[in-house]
């Protein structure tokens, strides 16, 4: 009896509500393709693939307080690697080659760009990110013989894994596993000494330097982490859309991930996840009903969120509503018990 009681007391310390929620949501994501149409499954797949680049924006903002518009560079790199090797030239469609290759290229490009971009903060950091994306977009747009120019590269067949050609459902599960893996990696990074050093840098740069933190190296490493997330997602997004064009590099596309992070809420770890699903879902719904107005609608929503709840986003709104509902229910239960 005593052993059972002791075990029961120990259980709560090992069971985390967030862990349970993660397991439940992952299970739902794993079984939902069996009960929805192909189009809905593809939409959910794109939501999953938007999470890693949105997390890149979240990391740069939450740890360094900088607005990162340059994620489209790395999504473009990953997408064009997949388009060239699996589409236009059909060298290989093996994900075990494409994903590591995209990761290496993204890290290399992020390292070089970070030397220049991460030297600036605030307004100038955002402007430099936009300027670099415009340079990449212009190169891809004008190198028509290689990149296809404004026409891009289409008809990208599904990839293979371990030499086995994946169907649409197989690609969905690969996207789910990759997205979940990157989410767990981001959680580990955000609970590491690395994140504490970045917070110290954003709080007081001179003081961080005085205590021995390599400011430039740490900032550049954060930029590399964000770019690597987007580069890996870019490969799978190319297969998801079956098309890659120069707009992938456009700064406006990078701004969409900033909007997704704002909508989700940059004060919460789940903010990028919520933001990715809300943004892609809104894009689909609004563009279906009002094809020429979806950007206006999303812009208005972002503006309202910034003015009303700021960094809390949709996650903060839901948390506040849930807290009020729970508080009201407890109050009613206490009143009923006292009256009884």
N, C-alpha and C positions, 0 to 999 in steps of 0.2 A: 504493500500500500504506500509506504514511504517512498520507495523507488519510483513508483508511478507518479506520485505527487511531485517529486523532484524533477522528473523528466518533463512533466507538464509545465512546471515553472520555467524550465530551460528553453522550451520550444519557441516562445516569442522572440528570444534573442537571436535565434537562427533564421526565423522566417521574416523576411522583409516585405512589407506591403507592395513596395515598388517592384520587387522581384516577382511577386505573384502576378501583379498587373502586366509585367513584361511577358511572362510566360503565357498568360491568358490571351493577350493581344497577338502574340506570335502564333499561337495555335489557331486563332481566328483567321489571321492572314494566311495561314497554311491551308485551311480547309475551304475558305471562301471561294476560290476559283472553281470548286466543284459544284457550286450552286448559283453562279452568276453567268451572264452571257460573256462571250469572248471579248466584246468591246469594253464591258465593265472591268473585266480582268486586266485588259491592257491599260485602262485608266488607272487602276490601283497600282499596277506595275510602274507606271510613270511617276506616280506619287512617291513610291518607295525610292525610286532613283533620284528624285529631287531632294531627298533628305540629306545625303552626304554633302553636296555643294552648299546647301543651306546651313549645315553645321559649320562649314568653313567660314561663312559670313558671321555666324554666331560666335565662333571662337575669337575671331579678330575683334569683334565688337565687345563681347562680354569680358575679355581679358585685357585688351589693349585700348578699348574705347575708340576704335577706328571703323569707318564705314568702307566696306570692301566691295567695289564694283567689278573687280577683275576676275571673278570666278569663271566668266564666259571664256577666257583664254584657255583655261585648262580643260573645260568641257569640250571646247573646240579641238584641242590637241587630241584628246582621247577619242572623240568622234571621228576625226579625220584619219587617225591611225586605223581604226576599225574599217572605215570606208575604203581606204587605200588597199589594205591587206586582205580584207574579206569581200570587198565589193569591186572596185575598179580594176585592180590588178590580180585579185584572187590568189594571193600568195598563201595565206592560211586564214582559217576562221576559228582556230583553236583558242579558246579563252585562256588556257594556261600559258599561252604565248602573248596574246593581246593585252590581257590585264597587267601582267608584270611589265611589259614593254611600255604601256601607257603610264604606269606608275613611275618608272625610271625617267621617262621623258618629262613628265610633269614635275618631278622633283628637280631635275636638272634645270628646266626653264624657270621654275619658281626660285631656285637658288640664285640664278643670274639676275632675274628681275628684282628679286628681293634686295639685292645689293643697292639698287637705286631707289625703288619705291619705298622701302621701309626706312629710308633716311628722313622721310617727311612724315608729318602727323596732321591730323585734322583735315581741314579743307584741302590742303595740298596733297595729302595722301590719296584722297578720293579722286582729285583731278588727275593725278599721275596714273591711277588705275584706269580711268576712262581713256586717257591719251594712249596708253599702251594697247588697250583693246581696239581702239580705232586704227592703230598701226597694223595690228594683226588682221583685222577685218579687211583693210585696204589691200594687203598683200594677197590674201586668199581670193578676194574679189577679182583682182587684176591678173592673177596667174591662171587664166582660164584653161590653158592647155593641160595643166596638171590637176587643178582643183575643180574644174567645171564651171568656174566663175559663179555668176548669179544662179545658174541652173543647179549647181551642186552635184552631188553624187547620190543616185537613187538606186532602188532595187537591191538593197543590201540583204543578203540571205541570212537566215538564222545561224548563229555560231555553233561550234561543236565543243564538247567537253570530254576529255579523255578519248578523243577520236570518234565520239558518238554525236551524230547530228541532233541538235535539240529542236523539239517542237516549240510551239508558242507557250504551252504550259510549262515545259522544261525551262524555258527562258525566264518565265515568271518566278519559278522557285530559285533559280540562280540569282536573280535580282533581289529576292527576299533575303537569301543567305548573305549576299554581299552587303546589302543595306544594314542588316542586323549586325553583322560583324563590325562594320564601320561605326555604328552607333555605340556598341560596347567599347570599341577602341577610344572613341571620343569621351565616353564616360570615364575610362581609365585615365586619359590625359587630363581631364578636368579635375581629377582627384589626385594629381601628382604634384611633386615639388615644382615641376615645370610651370604649371598654371599659377602657382604662388609667386614665382619669380616674375611672370608677365603682369600679374596684378600689382606687384610692387613697382614695376616699371611704369605702368599707367598711372599709379598714384603719385609717384615722385621720382622722375627720371634721374635727377642728380643724386638723390639719396640712394637709389638703387645702384648707381655706378660706384658710389662711395663705399658700399658694403661688398663690392666685388662681383656684382652680377654683370655678366657680359651682355650689355643692353642690345647692341646691334645684332649679335649672334642669336639671342633669344627671340628678338622680334622677327628676324629672318626665318628662324625655325618655325615660328607660328605661321608665317606666310607659306612656307613649304608644306606644312600639315594641311592647311586649307586647300592649297592647289592640288595636292595628292588625292584628297577626297574627291574633288571635282573631276580630275583626270580619269580615275577609275570609273566613276559614274558615267562619264562621257562615252566610254566604250559601249556600255550596255544601253545607253540612250540611243546611240546610233542604230543598234539592232532593234530597239523598241519602235522607233519612228520609221525605220527602213529608209532613212534619208538623212543626208547631212548637207547643209548649205552655209554660206558665209555669214548668215545672220546668227549662227551659233557663236561666232566671235564678237558680235555686236555688244556694245556696252549696255544697250537697252535690255538684252537678254540677261546680262549679269545683274542688272538692276532688279529683275524679277526675283532673284534669290534674296536680295535685300528686302524687297517687299514681303516675301514669304516669311522671312525671319521676323519682321515687324509685326505681321499679322499673327504669327504664332506666339510671340512674346519673348524678348531677349533676356528676360529675368529668370527664365525657367529652362531646365535642360530639355524638357519635352517640347519647348517652344518650336524648334526647327521641324520636329515631326508633325506637330499640329499645323504649323504654317505651310509645310509642303502639301499636305492633304487639302487644306482649305484653299490654297491658291490654285492648285491644279483643278480641284473640283469646281471652284468659281469660274475659272477660265473656260472649262467645258460647258457649264450650265449657261453662263451669260453669253458665250459665243454661239451657243445653239439657238438661243432666243433672239439675241441682238448681236449679230456677227460683227458689226462695226463699232460696238460700244463697250466691249468687254474690258478694254484697257481703261476707259473712263470710269466704269463701275468700280474696278479694283482700285484705281487711284483715289476715288472718293472714299472707299472703305479704309484704305491705308491712312488717308488724311484724318478721318473721323477717329480712328484708333489712336493716332498720334496725339490728337487734340484732347481726347477724353481720358484714355487710360495710359497713354505713353508706352513705356517699356513692358507693361503687363501683357498687352495683346489679348488675343482670344483666350489663351490659357489662364491669364489672370482673371478675366471676366467669368469664366466657367468656375474657377476655384472660388471666387468671391460668392457667386450664386449658390454653389454647393455648400459653402460654409454657412451662409445665411439660412439656407433651407435646413441644414443639420441643426443649427442653433435654435431655429424656431421649433423644430420637432422635439428637441430636448426640453425646451421651455414648456411646450404643451404637455409633454409626458410628465414633467415635474409638477406642473399645475394640477394635472389629473390625479397624480399620486397624493399630493397634499390634500386635495379636496376629498379624495376617497378616505 
